[in-house]
Amino acid sequence: MSIKVRREIVELADKMVRYGLARSRNHAFNILIERGLSEVKREVEYWENVYRRVGELKRKGVKLSHGGLNELLARDRQR
């Protein structure tokens, strides 16, 4: 099945995949349908801010290390 959606929705789906909130565009569209646009936008904005802040810290020379947070987040998203 194919559907036409606004460019904004496609970009949001791509961001969901980029930030690990969805496994694929198809998965992202299903999440959007199930949760609704406004809830998904809030979550994507949150992660955009996290990535932006991390980038700012790296540019300032702050050495970042992690104790497996990415793995914990990935496992949580799979539930």
Secondary structure, 3 states (H helix, E strand, C coil): CCCCCCHHHHHHHHHHHHCCCCCCHHHHHHHHHHHCHHHHHHHHHHHHHHHHHHHHHHHCCCCCCCCCHHHHHHHHHHC
